[in-house]
Amino acid sequence: MKRLALALPILALMAVKCHHEGDPTVPKATAYAWTAPSYYGTRADSLEAPLTVEGVALGKRLFSDSSLSADGRISCRSCHRPENAFGDPRVVSTGIYGRLGTRNASTLVNLAYQTHFFWDGRARNIEELLIQPMTRTDEMGLTEPQITEKLQQEPYLTLFAKAFEGARPTSQLARRAISMYVRTLVSASSKYDRWKQGSYTMTDQELRGMTLFFTHPVPENRTRGANCGDCHGTISTAGNPYQLLGFKNNGLDINAADDVGLQAITGNAEDKGKFKVPSLRNIALTAPYMHDGRFKTLEEVLDHYNDPALFSKPNVDILIQLGTNSRFGGSLGLTDQEKADVIAFLHTLTDTTYLQP
């Protein structure tokens, strides 16, 4: 009897699936046409299900639905604002009942080309990235059964049926739909992209800044560089997407009371103070900067990397230590003009088409 009890639900699901496959009344989702420049290469993330037009549309609606939070006031969009390139202009994000988080919300840019998520890398796929803020008590604060219950009404009954071949709403399917939408947030129409495609001519200052950005300095042969590309070297100007190579200690002050970053996930002492190298796409729109939002401007960020004290801080990444324009080391040593040139290039990474409602 026990085996029969276990088998019945499985047989029922198989029967429903077979019925749906042959039932012309069950709506079929439309495959979503993925668009991104060829130079972006292959997506790095793993998909739980193919992207569909109906799933993306449903995910976009859920992304902005504040009713899916304990106080009815917080949605995904509350901390990932389109006008800020899906980042948060506040130093740290605010959840339900005004509860403050501990980090600045990362931007949702080109996530399909990444494999580790959050500043500390604790999520290994986009679905896992989504469930944590939806259920954390200092963010959206609902349990998965509560999310499912809230979705048992129109228009969601119809929208889920269209997106998932007749299925009723569940928290898992909601997460899948939002993940479909988030995967479509590809930023690839900036001046920099148009320059790569031959349809934009950079100014002299932007070209100087781009050269500095991607150049590792070699003072012995008078090659000056800003060393940014050593960490932000992928086409999306993010860190290495594989394993944990895209996590670096960039010399932010760390003490026993501070956020230790990747170390909290791996338990390895050498990972103390390492955080995910973010994409710099739309960086001019996503202030404040760093995991704790400590820097208000791009000028402050460059001043940090230009500070001679940076080189002597504990555990600072070797790529930073080697990034000097002086034969005897000691600091990056950018001039004021060079810093201005780099910032001019960073502004070419702004994609106005990405700022969708």
MOURNOR-V28206 format. One record per pair of residues at least 12 apart in sequence whose C-alpha atoms are under 7 Angstrom apart, sorted by the first residue. I is the first residue (numbers start at 0). GAP is how many residues later the second one is. Records with the same first field share a line. If there is no record, write none. Layout:
I: GAP / GAP
This chain:
25: 139 / 140
26: 135 / 138 / 139
27: 134 / 137
28: 23 / 24 / 25 / 133 / 134 / 135 / 136
29: 22 / 23 / 24
30: 20 / 21 / 22
31: 19 / 20 / 21
35: 152
39: 195
42: 69 / 70
43: 68 / 69 / 70 / 71
44: 67 / 68 / 69 / 70 / 80
45: 79
50: 129
53: 108 / 109
54: 108 / 122 / 125
55: 121 / 124 / 125
57: 101 / 119
58: 118 / 119 / 120 / 121 / 122
59: 118 / 121
61: 116
62: 12 / 13 / 14 / 115
63: 12 / 13
67: 79
68: 71 / 72 / 73
69: 26 / 70 / 71 / 72
70: 25 / 26
72: 23
73: 21 / 22 / 66
78: 14 / 26
79: 27
81: 273 / 274 / 275
82: 272
83: 201 / 202
84: 22 / 197 / 200 / 201 / 269 / 270
85: 21 / 22
86: 18 / 19 / 20 / 21 / 199
87: 16 / 17 / 198
88: 197 / 198 / 199
90: 13 / 197 / 201 / 202
91: 12 / 13 / 200 / 201
92: 12
94: 43 / 44 / 45
95: 42 / 43 / 44 / 45
98: 39
100: 37
102: 188 / 189
103: 187 / 188 / 189
108: 76 / 77 / 78
109: 75 / 76 / 77
110: 72
111: 71
113: 127
114: 126 / 127
115: 125
116: 12
118: 142 / 156 / 157 / 172
119: 141 / 142 / 145 / 155 / 156
120: 141 / 155
121: 143
125: 53
126: 48 / 49 / 52
129: 45
130: 44
143: 27
146: 24
147: 21 / 22 / 23
150: 18
151: 17
155: 13
156: 12
186: 164 / 167
187: 163
188: 162 / 164
189: 158 / 159 / 160 / 161
190: 157 / 158
191: 156 / 157
204: 136 / 139
205: 135 / 138 / 139
207: 133
208: 132 / 133 / 134 / 135 / 136
209: 132 / 135
211: 12 / 13 / 14 / 130
212: 12 / 13 / 14 / 15 / 16 / 129
213: 13 / 14 / 15
214: 12 / 14
215: 14 / 107
216: 106 / 107 / 108
217: 107
218: 106 / 107 / 108
219: 107
223: 101
225: 108
226: 96
229: 89
235: 43 / 45
236: 42 / 43 / 44
237: 39 / 40 / 41 / 42
238: 38 / 39
245: 30 / 31
246: 27 / 28 / 29 / 30
247: 26 / 27 / 28 / 29 / 69
248: 24 / 25 / 26 / 66 / 67 / 68
249: 66 / 67
250: 59 / 62 / 65
253: 19
259: 12 / 13
260: 12 / 13 / 14
261: 12 / 13
280: 68 / 69
281: 67 / 68 / 69
282: 63
283: 62 / 63 / 66
297: 45
301: 37
304: 27
305: 25 / 26 / 27 / 28
306: 24
307: 22 / 23
310: 19 / 20
